[in-house]
Amino acid sequence: MKDMTTLLSARDVRVLADGLGLRPTKQRGQNFVIDPNTVRMIVGAAQLDGPQTVVEIGPGLGSLTLGLLDAGHRVVAVEIDELLASRLPETVHRFASDVFEAAGRSDGSDDPVGSETAETTEASETTENPASGSAGPFALVQADAMRVTELPDHLGEPTALVANLPYNVAVPVLLHFLATFPTIRQVLVMVQAEVADRLAAPPGSRTYGVPSVKAQWYGTVERAADVGKNVFWPAPNVGSGLVRITRRDTPRTGDRDAVFAVVDAAFAQRRKTLRSALSGWAGSAAAAEAALTRAGIDHRARGETLTVDDFAAIAEAAV
């Protein structure tokens, strides 16, 4: 057993995968980080002050999980893949034994891992998702992230989200967790470079759209770094980017669904003026123009020029 936290090398990742008979699938967007320095960079880019309870979505073989534990954070890992989930607790204990030994000393336990560590629970047909594999500063939830509505509470409420998000569901999963867990104040996610550009795009830019506005509803969004293809196995076809979100107070209207309905309508026909694009949402072009006028927005403008606060003003004006 190792006496210190060891981050996974490229060889470690392949050995673990071979031991599981695992072949990464594009269907689940599985690209595993194989470079310890990249893991350290991701953890540092999250800019977390002091120990946090961090949600990690799609931990895979555990590369980033170990990096977060090594930095002193508590980790709740959410993994949909039953095979990966079945092995993760063992990997975490093997490579981060110091973390669990310290946890055992602090609570007087002779078994720092605990009897639940190797257990996993299949996601149920309801929205309840119990923890599976909880011990020390680590908990595992084996479930579809889009269906997770609660997390194990013994590590405290989640205060951060740090993840290498599966590329095929990155934006929906990100928005789901921001909506479901308001205690998450800091986010650092790795996504496809194109998705990173869209999330962090400012109004008026070519890539500004629905993901940009909805992410910016929750906080300040910025590109944190670029990540090359060669730090993954298998190497993806495109580069990746880190996106950091710092939670802020929501705009003046608290009705998120109402605001997002305006956003969806405005960008469904992004080249049309707002008077035309919002006619279906408002009931008519005249009603859309009236709401825009009350909100102080030029009805000839297009959605791609508005800020999230502008969209909130339109939603509020329609009430």
N, C-alpha and C positions, 0 to 999 in steps of 0.2 A: 504494500500500500504506500502511495506517495505521501510525503509529509508536507507538501506545499501545493498550492493551486498551480496546475499546469494547463496552459492553453493548448488547444488541439492543433497539431501540425498537419500538413497535407497527408503525411503517412498515417497519422492517427485517424483522420477522417476516412481514409480509404479502408483501413483495417476494420474500423467500426462498421462501415457500410458492408464490407465483405462478410463480416460476422453475422449480419442480419440478412444476407442475401439480397441486399437493397440495390435497386437500380433506379436512380432519380427519374421522376416523371415530369414531363412538361404540363400535364393535366393539373398538377398541384403546384406548379411553379417552383420545383425543388432545385435550388442551386445553393450548395453549401459553401460557406466561407472556409478557406483552407489556410489562411495566412494570419498568424497570431498578431502581427503588427497592425493589420487592418482591424482586427477585433479591438485592440487597444485604442485605435483611432476613433472607432465608432463610439466606444464607451466615453472617451474624452469629449467627443463632439456633442454628446448629450448635455454636457454642462450641468450635471446634477450636483447640488450643494448638499454634502453630507449623505449619510446612508438613507436610501429611499426604498419604498416598496414599488418595485418595477414590474410591470406586465410585459412579458415577451410573447409575441404571437409567432407561431411557426418556428420553434427552437431547433427543429431538425435533430441533428446529431449532438448539439450542445455547445458549439463554438462560442456563440455570443453569451449563452447562459453562464459559462465558466468565466468569461470576461467580466460580466456584471457581478458575479459572486466575488471574484478576486478584488473588485473595487469596493467591496464592503456592502453591497446592496442586497436586499431581500428580493427574491425573484419568484413571480408566479408565471409559469410557462403554460401557454395554451397551445396544444398540439392536436390536430385533427387525425393524423396518421396513427393508427393503432400500433403498428410495428415500431415506429419511432418512439412513441410514447412509452412503450413497454421497456425500452432500453435506456431511456434518458436518465431516470433516477440512479441507475447503476453507474452510468458514465459520470454523472455529476459527483457522486460520492467517491468514485475512484480517482478522478482528476482534481477534486477540490476537497480532499479529506481534511485539510487543516480547518476549513470553514465549519465542517460538521463536528470535528473534535472540539472546536471552540464553543459551538452551540451546546454540545453535550456537557461540557464543563460548566457552562453558565446556568444550565437548568438542572444539573445534578443527574442527568440521564447516563446510564451505562451504554446505551445504544443511541449514538448521535443520529443514526439514520431513521430509526423507528420502523415498526412493523408494516406501516402502510406504504413505504417508499416504492416498492416494486408493483403496487397495485395500480390498475387503470380502470376507469369506468367509462363505458361507451356513452356517447351523448344520447340523452333520452329524447322522447318525442315531444317533451314539454320544453319550456324555456329555462328550466332549472338545470344547472350544471354543477354538480358537486365536485369538490376537489378530489383528485386521485393522485396519490403519491406525495404526501406532505411530510416534511421533516426539516427541523432546523430553519434556516433562512430560505428554504426552497419548497415550492408547492407546484404540483403538476395537475392541470385540468386537461383531460383527454376529451376534446369536444370540437365541434365546428365553431370557430371564433365568431361567426355571424349570429350564432344562437346563444352566446354566452351573455347572461344578464346579471350574474352575480359571481363573486370570486371568494375563495376561502378567506375567512376573516382573521385567522390567527397571526397573519403577518401584517395586519393593519390595512387600512384602505389604500388602494393604489394611488400613488402620487406621480408616477411617471410611466410612460410607454416607450420602450426601446425595442426595436425589432427589425429584422431583415424580412420584410413582408413578402409573402408569395406574390409574384408579379401579376398573376391573373385576377387577384381579388384585392389588390392593395388599397385602392380608394374606398370601396364599400366597407372594408374592415376598419380602416382608419376612422372613417366618419362614424361608424357604429360604436366604437369604443369611446370616442370623444363625446358622443351623445349619451351613452349609457353610464359612463363613470366620470361625473363632473369633478371628482377629487383629483383626477389626472391633470397636473398643471404644466408638465413639461413632456414634450414628445420628440423623439429622434427616430426616424424611420429610414430604412434604405429601400428604394424603389427604382424602377427603370428610370434612366435619365430623362426620357420624354415625360414621364409622369411627374418627376421632380420639378421639371420646368413648368408644367401646368399648375401644380399645387402652389408654387411660389410666384406665379406670374402676377404682375401688377395690372391694374385697369389700363386698357388701351393697348396692351401688347397682343401680339398675334396668338399667343398660347393661353391668354386669359379666358376662362370659361367656367362652367358649373363647378368642377372640382376646386378651382381657385377660390371662388366666392364662398363655397360651403366650408372649406378649410379655414378661411379667414374670418368666418363667423365666430369660430372658437378661439382664435388667437392670432398672434403675429407669426407669419410664415416666412421662412427664409431657407435658401439653399445653404447647406453647411459644408459640403465637400463633394467632389466627384470620386467615384470608385471604379477602377479599371476592371476589365473582364477576367483577367488572369488570376484574380484572388479567389475565384469560385471554382467548384467542381460540381457538375460539368460547367465549363465556361459558357455563359449566355451569349446570345448573338449581339447584344447591345450592352453599352455601358450602364452604370448605375449612378445614383446620386443620393446623398443624404439630405433629408429635409427636417428642419427643426421647427417646432411649433411651441410657442410660449403662450399659455392660456391667458386670456384677457376677459374682462367683463363683457357680456354679450351686448349688442347694440340696444338702442332705447326700447324697442319692442321685444318682449321676451317670447313671442310666439314664433319659435323656430320653423315650425311646419308652414306657417303662413308666409314667412319670408322665403323659404325654399321653394314654395309653389310659384312665387313671382320669378325667382331665379330660373327655374326650369322653363317657364313660359318664355322668358326673355331670350334665352339661348337656344330654344327649340327652332327659332328662326332668327339667328343672330344677325343677319344682314338687313333685317327689316327694322324700321323705326319702332320705338317702344309703343307708340300709339297702335300700330298694326300688330306687333308681336304679342302684346298683352290683351288684345281684343277678346280672345277666347277666355282668358283668365278673368277679365273684368265683366264679360257679358256682351260687350260691344266696344267698338273703337271709341265711341263718344265717352263711354264710362271709363275706359282706360285713360283717355286724355284728361278727364276730370280728376281722376285719382293722381295722375302725374302732376297736374297743376297744383293740387293741394299739397303734394309732397315737395314742390319746388323744383321739379325735374322737367327739363325741356322734352316735350312729347316727340320731338324729332330726333332725339338722341337714340343711340343703340345700347343694348345691354352691355356690350363689351367695354363701354366707357364708364360704367357706374361702379362705385365702391359698395362694399357690403352694407355700409350705413345708408347709402342711397336706396338699396333694395329694401332695407328695413323701413325706411320712410315711406316707400310706396305701399308696402303691406299695411302699415299703420294708417295711411290715408284712405285705404279702401274700407276700413271698419266703419 
